[in-house]
Every structure is written in C-alpha cells, then in structure tokens.
Amino acid sequence: MRPSITTYKKAFRQSVLMLTAFFGCSWQQSLAANECRVSPTPGISWQNCDKKLLMLNGSDLGGANLTGADFTSTDLRDSNLSAANFEDAVLVRASLARSVAKGANFSGIEAFRTEFGNLDAQGAVFVNAELSRSNFTKAKLADTDFRKADLGRSQFDRADVSGSRFSLANLARTDFREAIFAKPVDFDRAFMFLTRIEGVDLSAATGLTQWQMDMACGDDTTVLPTGLTKAASWPCKFQQE
C-alpha cells in the first residue's frame, strides 16, 4: 500500500522541525562564540567563555553575565563588576583588587589564591565559593554572604565584614585580625580551627559556641559574647609554615 498524502505531510513537517532545530542550535552556538570575542561592556554575556590570562583591568562589566566563565590568572583590577553574575566561574589566581562588585553574585566560584584586596563587594554573595588562601585585606564586605564558603587560610585583616554571614563556612586558619565588626556577624556552625581572632571584638557576633572558641586563636584583647570564655590555649603558638 502506498503511503497516504497525510503521511507525507507529517514526514515533511518533522523534517522541517529537525532542520530548524539543527540550524537554530548552530546559530546560537555561533552567536555565543562571537559574544565571547566582544570587548567588555556593561551587561555583556560571557557565559562559559574562556577568558584566561587576560589584561582586563579597568573594565566595565556591571551587570554582566559571566556564569561559568574561566578567568584563571586574569587581571580584573580597578574594574566595575557591580551586580555582575560570576556564578560557577573560575577565578583561580585572578586579581579583582580595588574593583567595585557591590551586589555581585560569586556563588560557587573557584577562586583559590585570588586577590580581592581593597575590593568593594558590599552586599555580594559568595555562597558555596572555593576561596581558600585568598586575600581580602582591606576589602569592604559589609552585609556579604559567605555561607558554606571555603575560606581556609584566607586573609581578612583590616577588612570590613560588618553584618556578614559566615554560617557553615570553613574558616580554618582564616585571619580576621584587625577586621571591622561594626554590626553583628553570623558564625553559626562555622569551622574555626586556628581561626585568628586576636584583638577582635566579637561581642555582638551571633552563632558562636564555646567549642568554636576552644579551636580558635584569640588573646587577652579578644572580646567575646556574653556566656563564652577565652580558651586556656590562648594565645596560640604558631610555627613558620
């Protein structure tokens, strides 16, 4: 029996749909590749783009979509990164020093040994970020969200962390000496093994327990919330690493 006209019409429509999907996908991939080559501008989409080893200092990437992009060892100093979305991006050994990143989303980034010194990231989000051995010296981090972030061995000396959240974060050997705690900071269930809090006023901090204080490293000038006591092991004895 010969196929009916209806059968031919259905086969034709299916072929058209498949070709449309194929060329549409190819067009989108081509468009994305072209976007990766465009110079930095506010609101640009560099999603999943390879941006390693570049000199992008002084760029304006405000509101840009940078999710999944690779900025390994890239220079982003003195840039406008406000409200940019860096979710799941790679920033290993990159530098964002002196940049403005207010309200930016750094959730899930990989940023081992990254330079954030003097960064203004007030209200930014670093949830689940890998930030070990990174430098936040003198950074403005008021009301910033570091929940569940890995901040082992990172530096926060002279940084303003007022009102920030470190609940469930890894703060092993993190250095908060001379950091500013002008508003309550949340340390609920944070891991504070050898966390440096010498001279820090934690009287308004929330979520702290005696167990955390016994692991941390303070001294006679550390101020603790009511109900907590200074550990007998303070001050800690550190060896050269």
C-alpha positions as CSV (number, residue, x, y, z in Angstrom):
1,M,0.0,0.0,0.0
2,R,1.4,3.4,-1.0
3,P,1.8,6.0,1.9
4,S,-1.1,8.5,2.1
5,I,-0.7,12.2,1.5
6,T,-1.2,12.7,5.2
7,T,1.8,10.5,5.9
8,Y,4.0,12.5,3.5
9,K,2.8,15.8,5.1
10,K,3.7,14.5,8.6
11,A,7.2,13.4,7.4
12,F,7.8,16.7,5.7
13,R,6.8,18.7,8.9
14,Q,9.1,16.5,11.0
15,S,12.0,17.1,8.6
16,V,11.4,20.9,8.7
17,L,11.3,20.9,12.5
18,M,14.6,18.9,12.7
19,L,16.3,21.2,10.3
20,T,15.1,24.2,12.1
21,A,16.3,22.9,15.5
22,F,19.7,22.0,13.9
23,F,20.3,25.4,12.3
24,G,18.9,27.2,15.3
25,C,21.3,25.4,17.6
26,S,24.2,26.1,15.3
27,W,23.2,29.8,15.1
28,Q,23.1,30.0,18.9
29,Q,26.5,28.4,19.3
30,S,27.9,30.8,16.7
31,L,26.4,33.8,18.4
32,A,27.8,32.7,21.8
33,A,31.2,32.2,20.3
34,N,31.1,35.7,18.8
35,E,29.9,37.2,22.1
36,C,33.0,35.7,23.8
37,R,35.2,37.8,21.5
38,V,33.4,41.1,22.2
39,S,35.2,43.7,24.3
40,P,34.0,44.1,27.9
41,T,30.8,46.3,28.1
42,P,28.1,46.6,30.8
43,G,25.6,43.8,30.6
44,I,27.6,41.6,28.2
45,S,27.1,37.9,28.3
46,W,30.4,35.9,28.6
47,Q,28.7,32.8,29.8
48,N,31.1,29.8,29.7
49,C,33.7,31.9,27.8
50,D,37.5,31.3,28.0
51,K,39.0,34.5,29.5
52,K,42.2,33.1,31.0
53,L,45.4,35.1,31.2
54,L,44.0,38.4,30.0
55,M,44.6,42.0,31.0
56,L,41.1,43.3,31.6
57,N,41.9,45.8,34.4
58,G,39.7,48.9,34.3
59,S,36.9,47.2,32.5
60,D,33.2,48.0,33.0
61,L,31.3,44.7,33.4
62,G,28.5,46.0,35.5
63,G,25.5,43.6,35.3
64,A,27.4,41.2,33.0
65,N,26.5,37.5,32.7
66,L,29.8,35.8,33.5
67,T,28.5,32.5,34.7
68,G,30.8,29.6,34.2
69,A,33.5,31.8,32.5
70,D,37.2,31.0,33.1
71,F,39.2,34.0,34.4
72,T,42.2,32.0,35.6
73,S,45.1,34.4,36.3
74,T,43.2,37.2,34.6
75,D,43.7,40.9,35.7
76,L,40.4,42.5,36.6
77,R,41.8,45.1,38.9
78,D,40.1,48.5,39.2
79,S,37.0,47.3,37.3
80,N,33.3,47.8,37.7
81,L,31.8,44.4,38.5
82,S,28.7,45.7,40.3
83,A,25.7,43.3,40.0
84,A,27.7,41.0,37.7
85,N,26.9,37.3,37.8
86,F,30.0,35.2,38.3
87,E,28.2,32.1,39.4
88,D,30.3,28.9,39.0
89,A,33.1,31.0,37.3
90,V,36.8,30.1,37.7
91,L,38.9,32.9,39.2
92,V,41.9,31.0,40.3
93,R,44.9,33.3,40.9
94,A,42.9,36.2,39.3
95,S,43.1,39.7,40.7
96,L,40.0,41.8,41.5
97,A,41.9,44.3,43.6
98,R,40.3,47.7,44.1
99,S,37.4,46.7,41.9
100,V,33.7,47.5,42.8
101,A,31.5,44.5,42.9
102,K,28.5,45.6,45.0
103,G,25.7,43.1,44.9
104,A,27.6,40.8,42.6
105,N,26.9,37.0,42.6
106,F,30.1,34.9,43.2
107,S,28.2,31.8,44.3
108,G,30.1,28.6,43.6
109,I,33.1,30.3,42.1
110,E,36.6,28.6,42.2
111,A,38.9,31.2,43.5
112,F,42.0,29.6,45.0
113,R,44.7,32.2,45.8
114,T,42.7,35.0,44.3
115,E,43.4,38.7,45.1
116,F,40.4,40.6,46.5
117,G,42.4,43.2,48.3
118,N,40.5,46.6,48.7
119,L,37.6,45.1,46.8
120,D,34.2,46.8,47.4
121,A,31.8,43.9,47.4
122,Q,29.2,45.1,49.9
123,G,26.0,43.0,49.7
124,A,27.7,40.5,47.4
125,V,27.1,36.7,47.5
126,F,29.9,34.1,47.9
127,V,27.7,31.1,48.9
128,N,29.5,27.8,48.4
129,A,32.5,29.5,46.9
130,E,36.0,28.0,47.0
131,L,38.1,30.9,48.3
132,S,41.0,29.2,50.2
133,R,44.2,31.2,50.5
134,S,42.6,34.2,49.0
135,N,43.3,37.8,50.1
136,F,40.5,40.1,51.3
137,T,42.8,42.6,53.0
138,K,41.1,46.0,53.5
139,A,38.1,44.8,51.4
140,K,34.6,46.3,52.0
141,L,32.4,43.3,52.7
142,A,29.6,44.7,54.8
143,D,26.4,42.5,54.6
144,T,28.2,40.0,52.4
145,D,27.0,36.4,52.3
146,F,29.8,33.8,52.7
147,R,27.6,30.9,53.8
148,K,29.2,27.4,53.2
149,A,32.2,29.0,51.6
150,D,35.7,27.5,51.9
151,L,37.8,30.3,53.3
152,G,40.6,28.2,54.7
153,R,43.8,30.3,55.3
154,S,42.3,33.4,53.7
155,Q,43.2,36.9,54.9
156,F,40.6,39.4,56.2
157,D,42.9,41.7,58.1
158,R,41.5,45.3,58.1
159,A,38.5,44.2,56.1
160,D,35.0,45.4,57.0
161,V,32.9,42.3,57.5
162,S,30.1,44.1,59.4
163,G,26.8,42.3,59.1
164,S,28.2,39.5,57.0
165,R,27.3,35.8,57.2
166,F,29.8,33.0,57.7
167,S,27.4,30.2,58.8
168,L,28.7,26.7,57.9
169,A,31.8,28.2,56.3
170,N,35.3,26.7,56.6
171,L,37.3,29.3,58.5
172,A,40.3,27.1,59.4
173,R,43.4,29.3,59.8
174,T,41.5,32.3,58.4
175,D,42.9,35.6,59.6
176,F,40.4,38.2,61.0
177,R,43.0,40.2,62.9
178,E,42.1,44.0,62.7
179,A,39.0,43.2,60.8
180,I,36.0,45.5,61.4
181,F,32.9,44.1,63.1
182,A,30.7,47.2,63.4
183,K,27.5,45.1,63.1
184,P,26.7,41.5,64.2
185,V,28.3,38.8,62.2
186,D,26.9,35.3,61.9
187,F,29.3,32.4,62.6
188,D,26.6,29.7,63.1
189,R,28.3,26.3,62.8
190,A,31.4,27.8,61.1
191,F,34.5,25.6,61.4
192,M,37.0,27.8,63.2
193,F,40.1,25.6,63.7
194,L,43.0,28.0,64.4
195,T,41.0,31.0,63.2
196,R,42.9,34.2,64.0
197,I,40.7,36.5,66.2
198,E,43.4,38.2,68.3
199,G,42.3,41.7,69.2
200,V,38.9,41.2,67.6
201,D,35.7,42.5,69.2
202,L,33.2,39.6,68.7
203,S,30.8,40.8,71.5
204,A,27.9,41.3,69.0
205,A,28.6,38.2,66.9
206,T,25.9,35.5,66.6
207,G,26.1,31.7,66.4
208,L,29.3,31.4,68.3
209,T,29.8,28.5,70.7
210,Q,32.4,27.6,73.3
211,W,33.6,24.7,71.1
212,Q,34.4,27.2,68.3
213,M,36.3,29.4,70.7
214,D,38.3,26.5,72.0
215,M,39.5,25.7,68.5
216,A,40.2,29.4,67.5
217,C,43.1,31.6,68.3
218,G,42.5,34.7,70.3
219,D,44.3,36.6,73.1
220,D,43.6,38.8,76.1
221,T,42.3,41.6,73.8
222,T,39.7,39.4,72.1
223,V,36.2,40.4,73.2
224,L,33.6,37.5,73.3
225,P,29.8,37.4,73.5
226,T,28.3,37.0,76.9
227,G,28.5,33.4,78.1
228,L,31.7,32.5,76.3
229,T,35.1,32.3,77.8
230,K,38.6,32.6,76.4
231,A,40.3,29.3,75.8
232,A,43.1,28.2,78.1
233,S,45.3,27.6,75.0
234,W,45.2,31.3,74.0
235,P,47.4,32.8,72.6
236,C,48.2,30.1,70.1
237,K,51.7,29.2,69.3
238,F,52.3,29.3,65.5
239,Q,55.2,27.9,63.7
240,Q,56.6,29.1,60.4
241,E,54.7,27.3,57.5
